[in-house]
Amino acid sequence: MLGQIIAAILGASSTILDKVVLSRHKVDVKQFIIVMFFILWLVTALTMPWLGGVDLVRAIAPLGVLYFLLLIFFAFVWNSIYYRVQKHETVQEFEIIVMMLPLFTATLAAAIFPDERNWHVFGATIIAALALIISHLRRDHLTFNKYSWQLIVAIFFIALEEQVRKVLLDWFEPASLYFFRTGVLAILFILAWHPAKLSIPKKSWPHMIFSGISGAIMMILIFYGYRSLGIVLTTLILMLGPVLTYFLDFFILKEKLQPRIIIAAVVILGCILYAGLMT
């Protein structure tokens, strides 16, 4: 569980750093994605001698290849949308929609996998997700623009990918699955967009490198969580991430912090403690 809390903290840090690079430094989204996936792949490659491992017999079987192709398809779609929206939306507008992801993810997992149907954990996850959404919802959030709808599509594909990850983690070690995922996606993004040259400002590189390191560690920890704790409980713990993002947003980007964020944090922590006792 500690690993998932660390992942939530790293996720909050990455969100803020990515927002700075995309919005303040005005880096091209396509170039950002290509460079970021290369950084993620390189960081993960460094972990392979210690954390890597693949059941090749099952991974290269037709069913294994099918699941991996589904993983790549879902990931390609949502990453193509996600960062473009992040560039145009404020952090708080962006996060309020991303907060719907736990509802999508937990409901799909409980519907698909019998071992995810611990109703105490599922109920705590749904309560925490609703508390988080309600505590951040404002009247103007009810009017969606084109980026809002695109982000909803993106989080639906994220939720689908998370279900496929759980299956593939029976055949891949978490670091190996993330290594192959990021490597294939980096190649696909280069082939799809074939940039003539990279024009990343020097001031953006430290942000992107730190975000890439944080992101790779975060995702490997999340993959371990899916395998050891299950999707639903991992999703519950990761809901600390949006709350932390708002605190970092307040200190770094100077966006207003509402007292109800603190209430949401207390509810989430209570749900995590309850779920921990019920597992």
C-alpha positions as CSV (number, residue, x, y, z in Angstrom):
1,M,0.0,0.0,0.0
2,L,2.9,2.3,0.7
3,G,4.0,1.9,-2.9
4,Q,0.7,3.2,-4.1
5,I,0.8,6.2,-1.8
6,I,4.2,7.0,-3.3
7,A,2.8,6.6,-6.8
8,A,0.0,9.1,-6.0
9,I,2.6,11.6,-4.8
10,L,4.7,11.1,-8.0
11,G,1.6,11.3,-10.2
12,A,0.7,14.7,-8.7
13,S,4.2,16.0,-9.3
14,S,4.2,14.8,-12.9
15,T,0.8,16.4,-13.6
16,I,2.1,19.8,-12.5
17,L,5.4,19.5,-14.3
18,D,3.6,18.5,-17.6
19,K,1.2,21.4,-17.3
20,V,4.1,23.8,-16.9
21,V,5.9,22.5,-19.9
22,L,2.8,22.3,-22.1
23,S,1.0,25.6,-21.1
24,R,3.7,27.9,-19.8
25,H,6.6,26.8,-22.0
26,K,4.2,26.2,-24.9
27,V,5.9,23.0,-26.1
28,D,4.3,21.3,-29.1
29,V,2.1,18.5,-27.8
30,K,3.3,15.9,-30.4
31,Q,6.9,16.6,-29.7
32,F,6.2,16.5,-25.9
33,I,4.6,13.1,-26.2
34,I,7.4,11.6,-28.4
35,V,10.2,12.9,-26.0
36,M,8.3,11.9,-22.9
37,F,7.7,8.3,-24.0
38,F,11.4,8.0,-24.9
39,I,12.3,9.2,-21.4
40,L,9.8,6.8,-19.9
41,W,11.2,3.9,-21.9
42,L,14.8,4.8,-21.1
43,V,14.1,5.1,-17.3
44,T,12.3,1.8,-17.3
45,A,15.1,0.1,-19.3
46,L,17.4,0.9,-16.4
47,T,15.2,-1.2,-14.1
48,M,15.1,-4.2,-16.4
49,P,18.1,-6.1,-15.0
50,W,16.5,-6.2,-11.6
51,L,12.8,-6.0,-12.2
52,G,12.3,-7.4,-15.7
53,G,10.8,-10.8,-16.6
54,V,8.4,-12.3,-19.2
55,D,6.6,-15.6,-19.5
56,L,7.5,-15.8,-23.2
57,V,5.4,-18.9,-23.9
58,R,2.2,-17.1,-22.9
59,A,3.2,-13.6,-24.0
60,I,3.8,-14.6,-27.6
61,A,0.8,-16.9,-27.9
62,P,-2.0,-15.6,-30.0
63,L,-4.1,-14.6,-27.0
64,G,-1.1,-12.8,-25.4
65,V,-0.4,-10.9,-28.6
66,L,-4.0,-9.9,-28.9
67,Y,-4.1,-8.5,-25.4
68,F,-0.9,-6.6,-25.9
69,L,-2.2,-5.1,-29.2
70,L,-5.3,-4.0,-27.4
71,L,-3.2,-2.5,-24.7
72,I,-1.2,-0.5,-27.3
73,F,-4.3,0.6,-29.1
74,F,-6.1,1.9,-26.0
75,A,-2.9,3.6,-24.8
76,F,-2.2,5.3,-28.2
77,V,-5.7,6.7,-28.3
78,W,-5.9,8.1,-24.8
79,N,-2.3,9.5,-24.8
80,S,-3.0,11.3,-28.1
81,I,-6.0,13.0,-26.5
82,Y,-4.9,13.4,-22.9
83,Y,-1.9,15.7,-23.3
84,R,-3.6,17.8,-26.0
85,V,-6.4,18.5,-23.5
86,Q,-4.0,19.1,-20.7
87,K,-2.3,21.8,-22.7
88,H,-5.5,23.8,-23.1
89,E,-7.4,23.3,-19.9
90,T,-6.5,24.7,-16.5
91,V,-5.2,22.2,-13.9
92,Q,-8.4,22.3,-11.9
93,E,-10.7,22.0,-15.0
94,F,-8.5,19.1,-16.2
95,E,-8.5,17.3,-12.8
96,I,-12.3,17.5,-12.2
97,I,-12.8,15.3,-15.3
98,V,-9.9,13.0,-14.6
99,M,-11.6,12.4,-11.2
100,M,-14.3,10.5,-13.0
101,L,-11.6,7.8,-13.9
102,P,-11.9,5.9,-10.6
103,L,-15.6,5.4,-11.2
104,F,-15.0,4.0,-14.7
105,T,-12.0,1.9,-13.6
106,A,-13.5,0.3,-10.4
107,T,-16.9,-0.4,-12.1
108,L,-15.3,-2.1,-15.1
109,A,-12.9,-4.1,-12.9
110,A,-15.7,-5.4,-10.6
111,A,-17.8,-6.3,-13.6
112,I,-15.0,-8.2,-15.4
113,F,-12.9,-9.8,-12.7
114,P,-14.5,-11.9,-9.9
115,D,-11.5,-11.3,-7.6
116,E,-12.2,-7.6,-7.7
117,R,-15.6,-8.0,-6.1
118,N,-14.8,-7.3,-2.5
119,W,-17.8,-5.1,-2.0
120,H,-16.3,-3.3,1.0
121,V,-13.4,-2.1,-1.0
122,F,-15.6,-1.4,-4.1
123,G,-18.0,0.6,-2.0
124,A,-15.2,2.6,-0.3
125,T,-13.8,3.3,-3.7
126,I,-17.1,4.6,-5.1
127,I,-17.7,6.7,-2.0
128,A,-14.2,8.3,-2.2
129,A,-14.6,8.9,-5.9
130,L,-18.0,10.6,-5.5
131,A,-16.7,12.7,-2.5
132,L,-13.7,13.8,-4.6
133,I,-15.9,14.8,-7.6
134,I,-18.5,16.6,-5.5
135,S,-16.0,18.5,-3.4
136,H,-14.4,19.9,-6.6
137,L,-17.6,20.4,-8.7
138,R,-18.7,24.0,-9.5
139,R,-21.6,25.2,-11.6
140,D,-19.3,26.1,-14.5
141,H,-18.1,22.5,-14.6
142,L,-21.5,21.5,-15.8
143,T,-20.9,23.3,-19.1
144,F,-18.5,21.1,-21.1
145,N,-16.4,22.4,-24.0
146,K,-14.8,20.3,-26.8
147,Y,-11.8,19.6,-24.7
148,S,-13.9,18.3,-21.8
149,W,-15.7,15.8,-24.0
150,Q,-12.3,14.7,-25.5
151,L,-11.0,14.1,-22.0
152,I,-14.0,12.0,-21.1
153,V,-13.2,9.8,-24.1
154,A,-9.6,9.6,-23.0
155,I,-10.4,8.5,-19.5
156,F,-12.7,5.8,-20.8
157,F,-9.8,4.4,-22.9
158,I,-7.6,4.6,-19.8
159,A,-10.1,2.5,-17.9
160,L,-10.2,0.0,-20.7
161,E,-6.4,-0.2,-20.8
162,E,-6.2,-0.8,-17.0
163,Q,-8.3,-3.9,-17.4
164,V,-6.0,-5.3,-20.1
165,R,-3.0,-4.5,-17.9
166,K,-4.3,-6.8,-15.2
167,V,-4.5,-9.7,-17.6
168,L,-1.0,-9.1,-19.1
169,L,0.6,-8.8,-15.6
170,D,0.0,-12.6,-15.2
171,W,2.6,-13.0,-18.0
172,F,4.9,-9.9,-17.6
173,E,6.7,-8.4,-14.6
174,P,5.4,-4.8,-14.1
175,A,8.7,-3.2,-15.3
176,S,8.8,-5.5,-18.4
177,L,5.2,-4.7,-19.4
178,Y,5.8,-0.9,-19.0
179,F,9.1,-1.2,-20.9
180,F,7.5,-2.8,-23.9
181,R,4.5,-0.6,-23.8
182,T,6.4,2.7,-23.7
183,G,8.9,1.5,-26.4
184,V,6.2,0.4,-28.8
185,L,4.2,3.6,-28.2
186,A,7.3,5.8,-28.7
187,I,7.9,4.2,-32.1
188,L,4.2,4.5,-33.1
189,F,4.1,8.2,-32.2
190,I,7.2,8.9,-34.2
191,L,5.8,7.0,-37.2
192,A,2.4,8.7,-36.9
193,W,3.8,12.3,-36.6
194,H,7.3,12.0,-38.0
195,P,8.6,15.4,-36.7
196,A,11.4,16.9,-38.8
197,K,13.2,18.0,-35.8
198,L,12.7,18.5,-32.0
199,S,12.3,22.0,-30.7
200,I,12.1,21.5,-26.9
201,P,13.2,24.7,-25.1
202,K,16.2,24.2,-22.8
203,K,14.2,25.3,-19.8
204,S,11.7,22.4,-20.4
205,W,14.2,19.6,-20.3
206,P,14.7,19.5,-16.5
207,H,10.9,19.4,-16.0
208,M,10.4,16.7,-18.6
209,I,13.2,14.5,-17.3
210,F,12.0,14.7,-13.7
211,S,8.4,14.1,-14.9
212,G,9.6,11.1,-16.9
213,I,11.5,9.6,-14.0
214,S,8.5,10.2,-11.6
215,G,6.1,8.9,-14.2
216,A,8.0,5.7,-14.9
217,I,8.4,4.9,-11.2
218,M,4.8,5.8,-10.6
219,M,3.5,3.4,-13.3
220,I,5.7,0.5,-12.3
221,L,4.4,0.9,-8.7
222,I,0.8,1.0,-10.0
223,F,1.4,-2.1,-12.0
224,Y,2.7,-3.9,-8.9
225,G,-0.4,-2.6,-7.1
226,Y,-2.7,-4.1,-9.8
227,R,-1.1,-7.4,-9.3
228,S,-0.8,-7.5,-5.5
229,L,-3.7,-5.4,-4.3
230,G,-6.1,-5.5,-7.3
231,I,-7.4,-2.7,-9.6
232,V,-10.1,-1.5,-7.2
233,L,-8.0,-1.0,-4.1
234,T,-5.1,0.5,-6.1
235,T,-7.5,2.9,-7.7
236,L,-8.8,3.9,-4.3
237,I,-5.3,4.7,-3.0
238,L,-4.4,6.6,-6.1
239,M,-7.2,9.0,-5.5
240,L,-4.8,10.8,-3.1
241,G,-3.1,12.0,-6.3
242,P,-5.8,14.5,-7.4
243,V,-5.9,16.0,-3.9
244,L,-2.1,16.3,-3.8
245,T,-2.2,17.9,-7.3
246,Y,-4.5,20.6,-6.0
247,F,-2.1,21.3,-3.1
248,L,0.9,21.5,-5.5
249,D,-1.2,23.6,-7.9
250,F,-1.8,26.0,-5.0
251,F,1.9,26.3,-4.1
252,I,3.4,26.2,-7.6
253,L,0.9,27.6,-10.0
254,K,-0.9,29.9,-7.5
255,E,-4.4,28.6,-8.4
256,K,-7.0,29.0,-5.6
257,L,-7.3,26.2,-3.1
258,Q,-10.7,25.5,-1.6
259,P,-11.2,24.3,2.0
260,R,-13.4,21.4,0.7
261,I,-10.3,19.9,-0.8
262,I,-9.2,19.2,2.7
263,I,-12.6,17.5,3.4
264,A,-12.2,15.3,0.3
265,A,-8.7,14.3,1.5
266,V,-10.1,13.3,4.9
267,V,-12.9,11.2,3.3
268,I,-10.4,9.5,0.9
269,L,-8.0,8.7,3.8
270,G,-11.0,7.3,5.8
271,C,-12.0,5.1,2.9
272,I,-8.5,3.8,2.4
273,L,-8.2,2.9,6.1
274,Y,-11.6,1.2,6.0
275,A,-10.7,-0.8,2.8
276,G,-7.4,-1.8,4.3
277,L,-9.2,-3.2,7.3
278,M,-11.6,-5.1,5.1
279,T,-9.0,-6.9,3.0
